[in-house]
Amino acid sequence: MVDIRFHDITNALRTATRIRFRDATNTLRVAQRVRIRDANNVLRTVYQFLAVTLNRYTVNGTANSPTPVTIGTTIATASPVGGTSPFTYAWTQIGTSSVTWVIETPTIANGSFAAQAVPAGLLVEQQFQVAVTDASGAVATTIVNAIVENTSTA
């Protein structure tokens, strides 16, 4: 997260992680970026908002095997909104599960996951988080749900 340091109306030094303002219709908004003109009249961005979205918030996989099987999921793609490139990606598992999960692509935008040794007749759910970091060190996170099922009744 990027901290913005500024002097308020009383000249006290303050720190903010987010800048809010009221627009022309008096609606409260969060600034996407803050730009200033320096002493040479050059416009510079001093704050750039960063968020992350996913193309899907649930990924699935199925198999039909009478013996325990590894089941992979579809891909969730993380897309940064705002921020300053380049971006880095870090996918992590949240909590524990009755089966072992593998993050197949832990450091790229396309997250895919696999549950190992899923027994017949079992549906397993797991959450994963992606943290996107931009060039200035700002971090945004979001969560994807992974669901896999071994549909065999044997």
Protein Blocks (a to p, Z undefined) as FASTA:
>chain_A
ZZdddddfkopacddfbdcdddfkopacddfbdcdddfkopacdfbdcdddddfbfbdcd
ddddfbdcdddddddddddeejjdddddddddehjdfbdcddfblmbfbdcdddehiaeh
iacddddddddddfkopacddddddddddfbfZZ
